[in-house]
Amino acid sequence: QMQLVESGGGSAQPGGSLRLSCLMTETVFVSMAWYRQAPGKERELVASISRGGTPTFYAGSVKGRFTISRDDAKNLVYLQMNNLKPEDTAGYYCNRASGNVWPWGQGAQVTVSS
């Protein structure tokens, strides 16, 4: 069964950068996405990437600051986060962009504060 392992989270100051990685235990060619969930809020889709790497989609709140990419040879999906804001503080998770999601991983916690 597919397992998703997120890494790269941590603390950053406003304006800083972090890069998240998502390792998939199986090779798949489906659209993938990063989601986030802040305390007391529902999980929301942040960015998605199609099988071939394009097209990509970004939520309005992160467009121009975050970049999603993938390396199918390594079963990895990345999220480069620049110009971080306190409102980006959340647990970040990767999963399928559509269809039945796989079991959620443990996520990567991102905390942005000064």
C-alpha positions as CSV (number, residue, x, y, z in Angstrom):
1,Q,0.0,0.0,0.0
2,M,1.2,3.5,-0.8
3,Q,2.9,5.3,2.0
4,L,3.7,9.0,1.9
5,V,6.6,10.5,3.9
6,E,6.8,14.3,4.1
7,S,10.0,16.0,5.3
8,G,11.6,19.4,5.3
9,G,9.3,21.3,7.6
10,G,10.6,23.6,10.4
11,S,10.5,27.1,11.6
12,A,11.1,30.2,9.5
13,Q,10.9,33.9,9.8
14,P,8.5,35.9,7.7
15,G,10.1,36.3,4.3
16,G,12.1,33.1,4.7
17,S,12.1,29.9,2.6
18,L,11.6,26.2,3.2
19,R,11.5,23.3,0.8
20,L,9.3,20.3,1.6
21,S,9.8,16.8,0.1
22,C,7.3,14.0,-0.3
23,L,8.6,10.5,-0.8
24,M,6.2,8.0,-2.3
25,T,6.9,4.3,-1.6
26,E,5.5,3.2,-5.0
27,T,6.0,4.5,-8.5
28,V,2.9,6.1,-9.8
29,F,2.0,8.5,-12.6
30,V,-0.9,10.5,-11.2
31,S,-1.4,14.1,-10.5
32,M,-0.1,14.9,-7.0
33,A,-0.8,17.8,-4.6
34,W,0.3,19.4,-1.5
35,Y,-2.3,20.2,1.1
36,R,-2.1,22.0,4.4
37,Q,-4.1,22.2,7.6
38,A,-3.8,24.9,10.2
39,P,-5.2,24.3,13.8
40,G,-8.9,24.6,13.8
41,K,-9.2,24.8,10.1
42,E,-10.0,22.3,7.4
43,R,-7.4,20.8,5.1
44,E,-6.9,22.8,2.0
45,L,-5.2,22.2,-1.4
46,V,-2.2,24.4,-1.8
47,A,-0.7,23.3,-5.1
48,S,-1.0,20.4,-7.6
49,I,1.1,19.1,-10.4
50,S,0.0,16.8,-13.3
51,R,1.7,13.6,-14.3
52,G,4.1,15.1,-16.8
53,G,5.0,18.1,-14.6
54,T,2.6,20.5,-16.3
55,P,0.2,22.0,-15.8
56,T,0.4,23.1,-12.2
57,F,-2.2,24.8,-10.0
58,Y,-1.7,27.1,-7.0
59,A,-4.2,28.4,-4.5
60,G,-4.5,32.1,-4.7
61,S,-2.9,32.6,-1.2
62,V,0.4,31.0,-2.3
63,K,0.6,31.8,-6.0
64,G,3.8,33.5,-6.9
65,R,5.5,32.3,-3.7
66,F,5.3,28.5,-3.8
67,T,6.5,26.2,-6.5
68,I,5.5,22.5,-6.8
69,S,7.7,20.1,-8.8
70,R,8.2,16.4,-9.1
71,D,11.0,13.8,-9.8
72,D,9.3,10.7,-10.9
73,A,12.6,8.8,-11.2
74,K,13.0,9.2,-7.4
75,N,9.3,9.1,-6.5
76,L,9.5,12.6,-5.0
77,V,7.3,15.6,-5.0
78,Y,8.6,18.9,-3.8
79,L,7.1,22.2,-2.5
80,Q,9.5,25.2,-2.6
81,M,8.1,27.9,-0.3
82,N,9.4,31.4,-0.6
83,N,8.5,34.7,1.1
84,L,6.8,32.8,3.9
85,K,4.0,34.5,5.9
86,P,2.7,33.7,9.4
87,E,-0.5,32.6,7.8
88,D,1.4,29.8,6.1
89,T,1.8,28.1,9.5
90,A,0.3,24.7,9.2
91,G,0.9,21.0,8.8
92,Y,1.7,20.2,5.1
93,Y,0.7,16.9,3.5
94,C,1.1,15.4,0.1
95,N,-1.4,13.1,-1.6
96,R,-3.2,12.5,-4.9
97,A,-4.7,15.6,-6.4
98,S,-7.9,13.8,-7.4
99,G,-9.6,10.5,-7.0
100,N,-9.4,8.4,-3.8
101,V,-6.6,9.7,-1.7
102,W,-4.0,7.3,-0.1
103,P,-3.6,7.1,3.6
104,W,-2.2,10.4,4.9
105,G,1.4,10.7,6.0
106,Q,2.5,12.3,9.2
107,G,2.9,15.6,7.5
108,A,5.6,18.3,7.8
109,Q,5.0,21.1,10.3
110,V,5.8,24.6,9.1
111,T,5.9,27.4,11.6
112,V,6.4,31.0,10.4
113,S,6.9,33.6,13.1
114,S,9.3,36.4,14.0
